[in-house]
Amino acid sequence: MPFYLIRHPPPLISAGTCYGQSDIEAEPLSPQARAEILRQLPEPVRAPIYSSPLRRCSQTARALFPDGNITFDPRLQELNFGTWELTPWEQIPRQSLDAWAADLANFAPPSGESFRQLLTRCADFITSTAVEQPQIIVTHAGVIRAFEVLRRQVPLAAALSLQIPYNSVHQLP
């Protein structure tokens, strides 16, 4: 079952702000970006469509598939950064960022979650939605990285350094 994972457009938030599961809007999807994304999906689009319920993804999913039957699933939300949410990265204590950098897989910000916990959420989604046809998912960079680990067995450190541009499509087996 192939997955087509789509990252939302840039969020409407100041650069340098930690925003994980904060429910913020994204820039509107331009007609050119919409056409480019749809060009990369299977034709005709009959695949199940899933989306993170956060606005930056739900807006994108509705713009891409205005007549589609979209299922909003909280397991597809970005990593929860807990008390770091909506804080400029430069204001997060250096020792906390260093602890996170030393153990990217297992460190969880206060009241947040670790990347391993995100992997568990994504694995649960994959298992519960197993079908033979392609699936389309509008989501976040962290979730796409988790799918890379789970579906392609990309090493965790490599997945965490993957560049996931806004409005990009990632096809995974």
MIMARGU-950359 format. One line per 3 residues: number of its first residue (from 1); their letters; for each residue x, y, z of N, C-alpha, C. Coordinates in nm, 3 decimals. Layout:
residues N
NUM) A) X,Y,Z,X,Y,Z,X,Y,Z; ...
END
This chain:
residues 173
1) MPF) 0.083,-0.118,0.000,0.000,0.000,0.000,0.088,0.124,0.000; 0.098,0.192,-0.110,0.179,0.315,-0.112,0.110,0.429,-0.038; 0.193,0.513,0.020,0.146,0.633,0.087,0.196,0.753,0.008
4) YLI) 0.111,0.853,-0.006,0.148,0.981,-0.063,0.131,1.083,0.049; 0.242,1.124,0.107,0.240,1.218,0.219,0.268,1.358,0.168; 0.181,1.451,0.202,0.189,1.589,0.156,0.213,1.679,0.276
7) RHP) 0.316,1.762,0.267,0.339,1.859,0.374,0.263,1.987,0.344; 0.205,2.044,0.444,0.128,2.168,0.435,0.214,2.285,0.387; 0.152,2.397,0.344,0.226,2.519,0.310,0.287,2.583,0.435
10) PPL) 0.370,2.685,0.418,0.431,2.752,0.533,0.326,2.803,0.632; 0.351,2.784,0.761,0.256,2.831,0.862,0.263,2.982,0.877; 0.153,3.040,0.919,0.147,3.184,0.942,0.189,3.212,1.087
13) ISA) 0.320,3.209,1.106,0.379,3.229,1.238,0.518,3.289,1.219; 0.564,3.362,1.315,0.697,3.423,1.304,0.804,3.315,1.288; 0.898,3.340,1.199,1.010,3.248,1.180,1.083,3.233,1.313
16) GTC) 1.134,3.112,1.337,1.210,3.088,1.458,1.124,3.055,1.579; 0.996,3.024,1.556,0.905,2.989,1.665,0.879,2.839,1.664; 0.883,2.777,1.779,0.850,2.635,1.794,0.698,2.624,1.790
19) YGQ) 0.644,2.542,1.698,0.498,2.539,1.686,0.436,2.401,1.677; 0.506,2.292,1.675,0.454,2.155,1.677,0.304,2.137,1.664; 0.236,2.107,1.775,0.092,2.081,1.771,0.007,2.207,1.791
22) SDI) 0.068,2.322,1.793,-0.011,2.445,1.801,-0.097,2.455,1.675; -0.222,2.491,1.694,-0.317,2.491,1.583,-0.316,2.627,1.515; -0.223,2.643,1.421,-0.210,2.769,1.349,-0.241,2.748,1.201
25) EAE) -0.282,2.854,1.136,-0.313,2.847,0.994,-0.185,2.849,0.911; -0.201,2.810,0.786,-0.090,2.815,0.689,-0.124,2.915,0.579; -0.022,2.950,0.504,-0.047,3.030,0.385,-0.145,2.955,0.296
28) PLS) -0.231,3.026,0.225,-0.322,2.957,0.133,-0.241,2.881,0.027; -0.293,2.769,-0.015,-0.229,2.689,-0.119,-0.248,2.760,-0.252; -0.139,2.795,-0.317,-0.149,2.864,-0.446,-0.199,2.768,-0.553
31) PQA) -0.260,2.822,-0.659,-0.304,2.734,-0.769,-0.187,2.653,-0.829; -0.069,2.715,-0.837,0.047,2.644,-0.892,0.089,2.529,-0.800; 0.094,2.554,-0.670,0.131,2.449,-0.574,0.028,2.337,-0.576
34) RAE) -0.100,2.373,-0.583,-0.207,2.272,-0.588,-0.190,2.184,-0.711; -0.168,2.245,-0.827,-0.152,2.170,-0.951,-0.030,2.077,-0.943; 0.080,2.126,-0.886,0.202,2.045,-0.875,0.181,1.927,-0.781
37) ILR) 0.113,1.949,-0.670,0.086,1.839,-0.577,-0.004,1.736,-0.644; -0.113,1.780,-0.704,-0.206,1.685,-0.767,-0.140,1.608,-0.881; -0.045,1.670,-0.950,0.026,1.602,-1.059,0.103,1.480,-1.008
40) QLP) 0.145,1.483,-0.882,0.226,1.376,-0.825,0.144,1.264,-0.760; 0.011,1.278,-0.761,-0.075,1.178,-0.699,-0.129,1.082,-0.804; -0.172,0.962,-0.761,-0.226,0.866,-0.858,-0.353,0.921,-0.923
43) EPV) -0.370,0.889,-1.049,-0.488,0.933,-1.124,-0.577,0.814,-1.156; -0.705,0.825,-1.146,-0.777,0.932,-1.077,-0.761,0.916,-0.926; -0.781,1.024,-0.853,-0.764,1.018,-0.708,-0.887,0.950,-0.648
46) RAP) -0.869,0.821,-0.618,-0.975,0.744,-0.551,-0.925,0.689,-0.418; -0.804,0.724,-0.386,-0.743,0.675,-0.263,-0.810,0.736,-0.141; -0.806,0.664,-0.029,-0.853,0.727,0.096,-0.767,0.850,0.125
49) IYS) -0.831,0.954,0.176,-0.762,1.080,0.206,-0.769,1.102,0.357; -0.651,1.120,0.415,-0.640,1.146,0.559,-0.567,1.278,0.578; -0.592,1.339,0.693,-0.524,1.464,0.724,-0.510,1.479,0.875
52) SPL) -0.403,1.546,0.914,-0.394,1.595,1.050,-0.510,1.692,1.069; -0.570,1.694,1.188,-0.679,1.789,1.211,-0.632,1.932,1.235; -0.501,1.953,1.252,-0.452,2.089,1.274,-0.480,2.174,1.150
55) RRC) -0.516,2.301,1.171,-0.563,2.387,1.062,-0.470,2.394,0.943; -0.339,2.398,0.965,-0.248,2.412,0.851,-0.258,2.292,0.757; -0.300,2.177,0.808,-0.320,2.059,0.723,-0.465,2.048,0.676
58) SQT) -0.560,2.071,0.766,-0.700,2.056,0.726,-0.737,2.155,0.615; -0.684,2.279,0.624,-0.706,2.378,0.517,-0.649,2.327,0.385; -0.529,2.271,0.393,-0.461,2.222,0.273,-0.539,2.105,0.212
61) ARA) -0.581,2.013,0.296,-0.657,1.897,0.247,-0.785,1.942,0.178; -0.854,2.037,0.238,-0.980,2.085,0.177,-0.953,2.161,0.048; -0.841,2.232,0.039,-0.807,2.303,-0.084,-0.770,2.205,-0.196
64) LFP) -0.702,2.098,-0.159,-0.663,1.998,-0.258,-0.781,1.913,-0.305; -0.867,1.877,-0.211,-0.976,1.783,-0.239,-1.109,1.841,-0.191; -1.157,1.947,-0.257,-1.279,2.013,-0.209,-1.401,1.923,-0.206
67) DGN) -1.404,1.820,-0.290,-1.517,1.728,-0.292,-1.481,1.593,-0.230; -1.363,1.586,-0.171,-1.316,1.458,-0.118,-1.372,1.426,0.019; -1.373,1.298,0.048,-1.413,1.250,0.179,-1.285,1.239,0.263
70) ITF) -1.257,1.340,0.343,-1.132,1.350,0.418,-1.155,1.303,0.561; -1.070,1.214,0.608,-1.074,1.168,0.746,-0.965,1.242,0.823; -1.002,1.313,0.927,-0.907,1.387,1.010,-0.868,1.299,1.129
73) DPR) -0.739,1.270,1.139,-0.690,1.174,1.238,-0.584,1.240,1.327; -0.606,1.248,1.457,-0.509,1.313,1.546,-0.373,1.244,1.551; -0.365,1.118,1.510,-0.236,1.050,1.508,-0.142,1.110,1.404
76) LQE) -0.196,1.190,1.313,-0.116,1.252,1.207,-0.071,1.394,1.243; -0.093,1.435,1.368,-0.047,1.567,1.413,0.104,1.568,1.428; 0.160,1.686,1.425,0.303,1.705,1.443,0.343,1.665,1.585
79) LNF) 0.473,1.653,1.606,0.529,1.625,1.738,0.479,1.730,1.837; 0.445,1.685,1.957,0.400,1.776,2.061,0.522,1.828,2.137; 0.548,1.958,2.126,0.662,2.018,2.193,0.628,2.069,2.334
82) GTW) 0.510,2.036,2.385,0.474,2.067,2.523,0.488,2.215,2.555; 0.560,2.244,2.664,0.573,2.383,2.710,0.656,2.469,2.615; 0.724,2.408,2.519,0.801,2.484,2.422,0.712,2.545,2.314
85) ELT) 0.590,2.494,2.299,0.501,2.540,2.193,0.486,2.693,2.195; 0.495,2.754,2.079,0.479,2.897,2.055,0.586,2.983,2.124; 0.695,2.920,2.159,0.809,2.990,2.218,0.916,3.007,2.110
88) PWE) 0.975,3.125,2.098,1.088,3.137,2.005,1.199,3.040,2.047; 1.257,2.972,1.950,1.362,2.874,1.979,1.473,2.937,2.063; 1.504,3.064,2.036,1.614,3.130,2.109,1.581,3.152,2.257
91) QIP) 1.454,3.141,2.294,1.415,3.159,2.435,1.405,3.028,2.512; 1.419,2.916,2.442,1.418,2.786,2.510,1.556,2.769,2.573; 1.563,2.731,2.701,1.693,2.721,2.768,1.792,2.633,2.690
94) RQS) 1.912,2.681,2.677,2.018,2.612,2.602,2.038,2.469,2.651; 2.036,2.448,2.783,2.059,2.313,2.836,1.947,2.218,2.794; 1.825,2.269,2.778,1.714,2.185,2.731,1.735,2.147,2.584
97) LDA) 1.773,2.244,2.503,1.799,2.214,2.362,1.915,2.118,2.346; 2.019,2.133,2.430,2.134,2.042,2.426,2.093,1.900,2.465; 2.006,1.887,2.566,1.958,1.755,2.607,1.878,1.690,2.495
100) WAA) 1.798,1.770,2.426,1.721,1.719,2.313,1.815,1.675,2.200; 1.911,1.757,2.168,2.006,1.726,2.060,2.087,1.600,2.093; 2.114,1.576,2.220,2.192,1.459,2.261,2.112,1.330,2.248
103) DLA) 1.979,1.338,2.248,1.896,1.217,2.239,1.766,1.250,2.167; 1.777,1.281,2.037,1.662,1.324,1.957,1.548,1.222,1.956; 1.579,1.095,1.967,1.475,0.993,1.962,1.394,0.985,2.090
106) NFA) 1.459,0.999,2.203,1.394,0.970,2.330,1.362,1.091,2.417; 1.425,1.203,2.392,1.401,1.322,2.475,1.263,1.379,2.444; 1.188,1.413,2.547,1.059,1.480,2.531,1.065,1.615,2.602
109) PPS) 1.028,1.722,2.533,1.018,1.851,2.602,0.918,1.840,2.718; 0.926,1.926,2.818,0.831,1.920,2.928,0.686,1.921,2.878; 0.608,1.824,2.922,0.466,1.807,2.883,0.450,1.776,2.734
112) GES) 0.558,1.739,2.666,0.553,1.707,2.524,0.575,1.558,2.500; 0.618,1.526,2.380,0.642,1.385,2.346,0.775,1.372,2.275; 0.829,1.251,2.280,0.954,1.220,2.212,0.925,1.176,2.068
115) FRQ) 1.030,1.172,1.987,1.013,1.123,1.851,0.970,0.976,1.852; 1.018,0.898,1.947,0.975,0.757,1.958,0.824,0.748,1.984; 0.770,0.840,2.062,0.626,0.841,2.084,0.552,0.877,1.955
118) LLT) 0.607,0.969,1.877,0.550,1.001,1.747,0.554,0.878,1.656; 0.664,0.804,1.659,0.674,0.681,1.581,0.563,0.583,1.619; 0.536,0.571,1.747,0.431,0.479,1.794,0.295,0.522,1.740
121) RCA) 0.266,0.654,1.745,0.140,0.704,1.689,0.127,0.670,1.541; 0.236,0.694,1.467,0.233,0.670,1.322,0.222,0.521,1.291; 0.291,0.437,1.366,0.281,0.292,1.346,0.138,0.245,1.371
124) DFI) 0.074,0.300,1.472,-0.065,0.265,1.501,-0.155,0.307,1.385; -0.132,0.425,1.330,-0.210,0.470,1.215,-0.192,0.373,1.097; -0.068,0.340,1.065,-0.039,0.252,0.951,-0.108,0.117,0.970
127) TST) -0.098,0.061,1.088,-0.158,-0.070,1.116,-0.310,-0.065,1.105; -0.370,0.040,1.158,-0.516,0.046,1.162,-0.580,0.084,1.029; -0.502,0.139,0.937,-0.559,0.181,0.808,-0.509,0.096,0.693
130) AVE) -0.453,-0.019,0.723,-0.392,-0.104,0.620,-0.496,-0.143,0.514; -0.471,-0.097,0.392,-0.552,-0.133,0.276,-0.455,-0.155,0.160; -0.503,-0.216,0.056,-0.417,-0.245,-0.060,-0.398,-0.126,-0.153
133) QPQ) -0.488,-0.031,-0.148,-0.479,0.083,-0.240,-0.394,0.194,-0.180; -0.351,0.288,-0.263,-0.273,0.401,-0.212,-0.353,0.482,-0.110; -0.281,0.550,-0.023,-0.342,0.639,0.074,-0.277,0.776,0.061
136) IIV) -0.358,0.880,0.070,-0.309,1.018,0.062,-0.321,1.078,0.201; -0.211,1.140,0.247,-0.208,1.194,0.383,-0.152,1.336,0.378; -0.228,1.433,0.431,-0.180,1.571,0.443,-0.135,1.587,0.588
139) THA) -0.006,1.618,0.605,0.050,1.614,0.739,0.169,1.708,0.755; 0.256,1.675,0.849,0.366,1.760,0.894,0.501,1.693,0.869; 0.607,1.771,0.876,0.742,1.719,0.851,0.778,1.607,0.948
142) GVI) 0.746,1.622,1.076,0.779,1.518,1.173,0.712,1.386,1.142; 0.588,1.391,1.101,0.515,1.269,1.066,0.575,1.206,0.940; 0.611,1.287,0.844,0.674,1.233,0.722,0.806,1.165,0.758
145) RAF) 0.884,1.225,0.846,1.009,1.161,0.892,0.980,1.029,0.962; 0.876,1.025,1.044,0.839,0.900,1.112,0.801,0.792,1.011; 0.727,0.829,0.908,0.690,0.732,0.804,0.815,0.682,0.731
148) EVL) 0.913,0.769,0.711,1.040,0.727,0.648,1.107,0.618,0.731; 1.107,0.634,0.863,1.165,0.533,0.952,1.085,0.404,0.945; 0.953,0.415,0.953,0.867,0.297,0.960,0.853,0.223,0.828
151) RRQ) 0.846,0.294,0.717,0.818,0.230,0.588,0.944,0.200,0.506; 1.046,0.282,0.521,1.169,0.260,0.443,1.286,0.216,0.530; 1.261,0.203,0.659,1.366,0.167,0.754,1.486,0.263,0.747
154) VPL) 1.456,0.390,0.723,1.560,0.492,0.726,1.608,0.502,0.870; 1.739,0.501,0.894,1.787,0.515,1.032,1.734,0.643,1.095; 1.706,0.634,1.223,1.645,0.745,1.295,1.722,0.876,1.279
157) AAA) 1.853,0.871,1.296,1.933,0.994,1.286,1.923,1.053,1.145; 1.922,0.968,1.044,1.911,1.016,0.906,1.772,1.075,0.880; 1.669,1.011,0.933,1.533,1.061,0.912,1.514,1.197,0.977
160) LSL) 1.574,1.216,1.093,1.557,1.343,1.164,1.627,1.458,1.094; 1.720,1.427,1.006,1.790,1.534,0.933,1.736,1.553,0.791; 1.636,1.476,0.751,1.578,1.491,0.617,1.513,1.628,0.601
163) QIP) 1.534,1.688,0.486,1.468,1.814,0.452,1.331,1.780,0.393; 1.227,1.838,0.451,1.090,1.814,0.406,1.030,1.950,0.370; 1.042,1.992,0.245,0.992,2.126,0.207,0.839,2.138,0.220
166) YNS) 0.794,2.260,0.241,0.650,2.286,0.239,0.596,2.252,0.102; 0.470,2.207,0.097,0.399,2.172,-0.027,0.465,2.055,-0.102; 0.544,1.975,-0.034,0.611,1.863,-0.102,0.529,1.735,-0.086
169) VHQ) 0.549,1.644,-0.182,0.483,1.513,-0.181,0.592,1.407,-0.167; 0.567,1.311,-0.078,0.665,1.204,-0.052,0.593,1.072,-0.069; 0.632,0.996,-0.172,0.571,0.866,-0.197,0.653,0.759,-0.126
172) LP) 0.586,0.681,-0.042,0.653,0.574,0.033,0.582,0.442,0.007; 0.658,0.334,0.011,0.596,0.202,-0.011,0.501,0.166,0.102
END
